[in-house]
Amino acid sequence: MRTLLIGLDAACRPVLDRVFAADAAPTLAGLFDESASGPLTSQVPPWTPSAWPSLYTGVNPGRHGVFGFLSFDGYDWDVVNAADVREWTLFELLDYHGLGSVVVNAPVTHPPPGIDGAVVPGYTAPEDPDCHPPGLLSELRDELGAYRVYADSDGSSAGQGGDQERASIDAYRDLAASRGRAFRYLVDRFDPAFGFVQFQGTDTVFHERPGDWAAVRAVYGAVDDAVTSILSDCDPDVVIVASDHGIGPIDGYGVRVNDFLREQGYVETESGAGGMPSWGAVGAGGRDDGRPADGAGVLATALSAAGRVGLTSQRIGAALDRVGLQEVVLEYVPLDLVRAASERVDFRRSRAYMRSRIELGVRINLDGREPEGVVPADEYDRIRADLVDLFEGLQTPDGERVFETVAAREAVFDGPYVDEAPDLLLVPADYDHYLSANLRGDPLVPEPREPWNHKLDGIVAVAGERIDIATGGGIGTASGEGGDAATIGDAAATEVIDDAHLLDVAPTVLATLGVPAGDHMEGDVLPPVDPVGTADYPECDAGAAVENGDAAVETADRAVERRLSELGYIE
């Protein structure tokens, strides 16, 4: 293998320093010690479903079209998938040049592209994803045993107390180990020039076990074991480690954007089942196993009626919480019944609202664009300017601005899909506040829903025998020929990479393989690697890259939606 890209979701220097100090990931620590490395600035929004496509296409969301976990069609929605990524991936460009790839667990790659090599999709794919070539998932399971996209939810929730914690950590370890086994098997089978393996557990552990450093060390230890075996078996010439964003504790406030907009007269509400996507109005619990509860129809009708007179599930939940019964009730009440009584945003009657907190933005219900828009086109600019003033003026009780940036979407993104972004982007100060689209009453609360959340700075490292930083040399691959396998780090000198951006990764990977970056790409080749110029590639035909050629592929997978909801990505 000539180039290996290791994706560590949410990896960043503060986390790695603590993991390395505990000697929990010695191979990764050695790799960083012998590499050119530095912080990798992410994008807005710094979340998995949008940031990874930016990393592996080299363009911003306005050009690839994915802004969060959800895509919207009027007031309807679906979880994003590969058909929503409307730009060439770097592994498709390598295929264009006759170079094969093995891609394992890259987010938003389902359905997979039909490249020379293999693709096993990651996040947002169903648990039994279509892989490329067809039948590959069955082959992996026959050869290697169990292979999962997500951690074994049955195993991670088994038992109580210490048993539950051990089961959860075991599930993380099993997932990382199976990822490594699958990647090594496919590299041996397909002999690719390029390999990309992504580990999601390094992010998930902070959402499921915030502040549990024993669990974090266990996850990184399992990933480190997988990386050790990959380096030994695949013997790549060049290794690039990159993350999509960072992660860290939140010291600020929970910001309920729709509650603030309701106070300002922009949001109208209603009660009843459904909604988009206010699923967690009472809490993250609730039975949602797909089985109808006895009397569910009657209860749903009654709860919906109660909601219409103001007795919403939020108020019921608050009352139960005061007497310590909320968790007990949620264990037995089907989540659909909770939704039936939830107060939610009435998108059709509201003038502006937050639809998904992951987007970090507000959408305007514009006449002529939305199915039942109420804001006339000639009032759009004024409404948006008024919203800018409102959010710029929002302060914490300490007198600090809640948002460091409040900007029109065209000031943040550019490209053919900017019109699909929120009309207004809201960037929390230092990413130290937790935004929510839920309706719960107070716009600002002192305790965010999650004590840890995404931060802007991730990490990048570039290592390889043919990187000679000390002498100013780069990786010489202009001929396009691979050369002999290298021992990682033998001739690399430690140096900080300054000003690296998420969009730099794709052109850097291509350059290590002697392939020119697309002239549409927005990033630069990172300094340890010699650029090989740019090329004018054919325009990407949206949806044509996926094997079935259907640009209207739907995810519509309840298990995926539930998983994202449990992690707080969909509320």
Backbone hydrogen bonds, N-H to C=O, Kabsch-Sander energy under -0.5 kcal/mol:
donor,donor_aa,acceptor,acceptor_aa,energy
2,R,193,A,-1.3
3,T,193,A,-2.1
4,L,238,V,-2.6
5,L,195,G,-3.1
6,I,4,L,-0.6
6,I,240,I,-3.0
7,G,5,L,-0.6
7,G,197,V,-2.8
8,L,6,I,-0.6
8,L,242,A,-2.2
9,D,7,G,-0.6
9,D,199,F,-2.1
11,A,8,L,-1.8
16,L,12,C,-2.9
17,D,13,R,-3.0
18,R,14,P,-1.2
19,V,15,V,-2.4
20,F,16,L,-3.5
21,A,17,D,-2.1
22,A,18,R,-1.2
23,D,20,F,-1.7
24,A,19,V,-2.1
29,A,25,A,-2.4
30,G,26,P,-2.5
31,L,27,T,-2.2
32,F,28,L,-2.4
33,D,29,A,-2.2
34,E,30,G,-1.6
35,S,32,F,-1.2
36,A,462,V,-2.4
37,S,35,S,-0.6
37,S,495,E,-2.6
38,G,460,V,-2.0
40,L,458,G,-0.8
41,T,39,P,-0.6
41,T,500,A,-2.5
42,S,456,L,-2.4
47,W,45,P,-1.8
50,S,47,W,-1.1
51,A,47,W,-3.1
52,W,48,T,-2.0
54,S,50,S,-1.5
55,L,51,A,-2.4
56,Y,52,W,-2.6
57,T,53,P,-1.1
58,G,54,S,-2.2
63,R,60,N,-2.5
64,H,60,N,-1.6
65,G,61,P,-2.9
67,F,65,G,-0.6
71,S,78,D,-3.1
73,D,76,D,-2.4
76,D,73,D,-2.0
78,D,71,S,-1.9
80,V,69,F,-2.4
82,A,110,H,-2.6
84,D,81,N,-2.2
85,V,82,A,-1.3
86,R,64,H,-3.0
86,R,84,D,-1.0
90,L,56,Y,-2.5
93,L,89,T,-1.8
94,L,90,L,-2.0
95,D,91,F,-1.6
96,Y,92,E,-1.8
97,H,93,L,-1.1
98,G,95,D,-1.7
99,L,94,L,-3.0
101,S,116,D,-2.1
102,V,194,F,-1.7
103,V,118,A,-2.6
104,V,196,F,-3.0
105,N,120,V,-3.4
108,V,123,Y,-2.5
109,T,106,A,-0.5
114,G,545,A,-1.0
115,I,113,P,-1.5
117,G,115,I,-0.9
118,A,101,S,-1.9
119,V,132,H,-2.3
120,V,103,V,-2.9
122,G,106,A,-1.9
123,Y,105,N,-0.5
125,A,122,G,-2.0
132,H,119,V,-2.4
136,L,133,P,-1.8
139,E,135,G,-1.7
140,L,136,L,-2.7
141,R,137,L,-2.3
142,D,138,S,-2.3
143,E,139,E,-2.5
144,L,140,L,-3.3
145,G,141,R,-1.4
153,S,151,A,-0.9
156,S,152,D,-2.7
157,S,153,S,-1.2
158,A,155,G,-0.8
163,D,160,Q,-1.6
164,Q,160,Q,-0.5
165,E,161,G,-2.1
166,R,162,G,-2.6
167,A,163,D,-2.4
168,S,164,Q,-2.4
169,I,165,E,-2.5
170,D,166,R,-2.6
171,A,167,A,-2.0
172,Y,168,S,-1.9
173,R,169,I,-2.5
174,D,170,D,-2.8
175,L,171,A,-2.1
176,A,172,Y,-2.2
177,A,173,R,-2.6
178,S,174,D,-2.5
179,R,175,L,-1.9
180,G,176,A,-2.2
181,R,177,A,-2.5
182,A,178,S,-2.5
183,F,179,R,-2.3
184,R,180,G,-2.4
185,Y,181,R,-2.4
186,L,182,A,-2.3
187,V,183,F,-2.4
188,D,184,R,-2.2
189,R,185,Y,-1.9
190,F,186,L,-2.8
191,D,187,V,-2.4
193,A,100,G,-1.2
194,F,100,G,-1.7
195,G,3,T,-2.1
196,F,102,V,-2.7
197,V,5,L,-2.1
198,Q,104,V,-2.2
199,F,7,G,-3.1
200,Q,198,Q,-0.5
203,D,200,Q,-2.2
204,T,200,Q,-2.0
205,V,201,G,-2.2
206,F,203,D,-1.4
207,H,203,D,-0.9
207,H,204,T,-0.7
208,E,204,T,-2.6
209,R,205,V,-2.5
212,D,209,R,-2.1
213,W,211,G,-1.3
216,V,212,D,-1.9
217,R,213,W,-2.6
218,A,214,A,-1.9
219,V,215,A,-2.4
220,Y,216,V,-2.7
221,G,217,R,-2.4
222,A,218,A,-2.2
223,V,219,V,-2.5
224,D,220,Y,-2.7
225,D,221,G,-2.2
226,A,222,A,-2.0
227,V,223,V,-2.7
228,T,224,D,-2.7
229,S,225,D,-2.0
230,I,226,A,-2.2
231,L,227,V,-2.8
232,S,228,T,-2.0
233,D,229,S,-2.7
234,C,230,I,-2.9
235,D,231,L,-1.5
237,D,1,M,-1.4
238,V,2,R,-1.7
239,V,463,A,-3.1
240,I,4,L,-2.9
241,V,461,A,-2.5
242,A,6,I,-2.4
243,S,459,I,-1.6
246,G,455,K,-2.3
248,G,453,N,-2.3
250,I,451,P,-3.1
251,D,249,P,-0.5
252,G,432,D,-1.5
254,G,445,V,-2.8
255,V,253,Y,-0.5
255,V,434,Y,-3.0
256,R,254,G,-0.6
256,R,443,P,-3.0
257,V,255,V,-1.2
257,V,436,S,-1.7
258,N,436,S,-0.6
260,F,256,R,-2.0
261,L,257,V,-2.5
262,R,258,N,-2.1
263,E,259,D,-2.1
264,Q,260,F,-1.5
265,G,262,R,-1.4
266,Y,261,L,-2.9
267,V,261,L,-0.9
270,E,344,R,-2.5
272,G,342,S,-1.1
279,W,277,P,-2.6
280,G,571,E,-5.0
287,R,333,V,-1.8
296,A,293,A,-2.2
299,L,295,G,-2.9
300,A,296,A,-3.1
301,T,297,G,-2.1
302,A,298,V,-2.5
303,L,299,L,-3.2
304,S,300,A,-2.5
305,A,301,T,-2.3
306,A,302,A,-2.5
307,G,303,L,-2.4
308,R,304,S,-1.5
309,V,305,A,-0.8
309,V,306,A,-0.9
310,G,307,G,-1.6
311,L,306,A,-2.5
312,T,310,G,-1.6
313,S,341,A,-2.4
316,I,312,T,-2.4
317,G,313,S,-3.1
318,A,314,Q,-2.2
319,A,315,R,-2.1
320,L,316,I,-2.5
321,D,317,G,-2.5
322,R,318,A,-1.7
323,V,319,A,-0.9
323,V,320,L,-0.6
324,G,321,D,-1.2
325,L,320,L,-2.9
326,Q,320,L,-0.6
329,V,325,L,-2.5
330,L,326,Q,-2.5
331,E,327,E,-1.2
332,Y,328,V,-0.6
332,Y,329,V,-1.5
333,V,329,V,-2.0
335,L,287,R,-3.2
337,L,334,P,-1.2
338,V,334,P,-1.2
339,R,335,L,-2.4
340,A,336,D,-1.6
341,A,337,L,-0.9
341,A,338,V,-0.8
342,S,339,R,-1.4
344,R,270,E,-3.4
346,D,268,E,-3.2
347,F,345,V,-1.1
349,R,346,D,-0.7
350,S,346,D,-1.7
351,R,266,Y,-2.9
352,A,266,Y,-1.0
353,Y,363,R,-2.3
355,R,353,Y,-0.5
359,E,356,S,-1.2
360,L,357,R,-1.3
361,G,356,S,-0.5
362,V,424,L,-2.4
363,R,353,Y,-3.2
365,N,351,R,-2.4
366,L,364,I,-2.0
367,D,375,V,-2.8
368,G,370,E,-0.6
369,R,366,L,-1.5
370,E,366,L,-2.7
373,G,370,E,-1.5
374,V,365,N,-1.6
375,V,365,N,-2.4
379,E,376,P,-2.0
380,Y,377,A,-1.2
383,I,379,E,-2.9
384,R,380,Y,-2.6
385,A,381,D,-2.3
386,D,382,R,-2.5
387,L,383,I,-2.2
388,V,384,R,-2.3
389,D,385,A,-2.0
390,L,386,D,-2.2
391,F,387,L,-2.7
392,E,388,V,-2.5
393,G,389,D,-1.5
394,L,391,F,-0.7
396,T,400,E,-2.9
399,G,396,T,-2.5
402,V,394,L,-2.3
404,E,427,V,-1.9
405,T,427,V,-1.5
407,A,425,L,-1.9
409,R,423,D,-1.5
411,A,408,A,-1.7
412,V,408,A,-0.5
412,V,409,R,-1.4
413,F,409,R,-3.0
417,Y,62,G,-3.0
418,V,415,G,-1.2
420,E,417,Y,-1.8
421,A,418,V,-2.0
423,D,362,V,-0.8
424,L,362,V,-1.8
425,L,407,A,-3.3
426,L,360,L,-3.1
427,V,405,T,-2.8
427,V,425,L,-0.5
429,A,402,V,-2.6
431,Y,428,P,-2.1
432,D,429,A,-2.2
434,Y,253,Y,-2.4
435,L,433,H,-0.7
436,S,255,V,-2.5
440,R,438,N,-0.6
445,V,254,G,-2.1
453,N,248,G,-2.7
455,K,246,G,-1.7
458,G,40,L,-3.1
458,G,456,L,-0.6
460,V,38,G,-2.1
461,A,241,V,-2.2
462,V,36,A,-2.7
463,A,239,V,-2.8
465,E,237,D,-0.8
467,I,464,G,-1.7
468,D,466,R,-0.7
472,G,469,I,-1.5
473,G,468,D,-1.5
476,G,474,G,-0.7
477,T,475,I,-1.3
480,G,477,T,-2.2
488,I,486,A,-0.7
490,D,487,T,-1.9
492,A,489,G,-0.7
495,E,35,S,-1.1
497,I,37,S,-3.0
498,D,496,V,-0.6
500,A,39,P,-0.6
502,L,41,T,-2.6
504,D,501,H,-2.5
505,V,502,L,-1.3
506,A,55,L,-0.6
508,T,504,D,-1.7
509,V,505,V,-2.7
510,L,506,A,-2.3
511,A,507,P,-2.1
512,T,508,T,-1.9
513,L,509,V,-0.7
513,L,510,L,-1.0
514,G,511,A,-1.8
515,V,510,L,-2.7
517,A,533,G,-1.8
519,D,535,A,-2.6
521,M,518,G,-1.9
522,E,58,G,-2.8
523,G,58,G,-0.6
523,G,503,L,-0.6
529,V,526,L,-2.3
535,A,517,A,-2.3
537,Y,535,A,-1.0
542,A,540,C,-0.9
544,A,541,D,-2.6
545,A,541,D,-0.6
546,V,543,G,-0.6
547,E,112,P,-1.8
549,G,546,V,-1.8
551,A,549,G,-0.7
553,V,550,D,-1.0
558,R,556,A,-0.6
561,E,557,D,-2.4
562,R,558,R,-2.7
563,R,559,A,-2.3
564,L,560,V,-2.5
565,S,561,E,-2.1
566,E,562,R,-2.6
567,L,563,R,-1.5
568,G,565,S,-1.5
569,Y,564,L,-2.1
570,I,564,L,-1.2
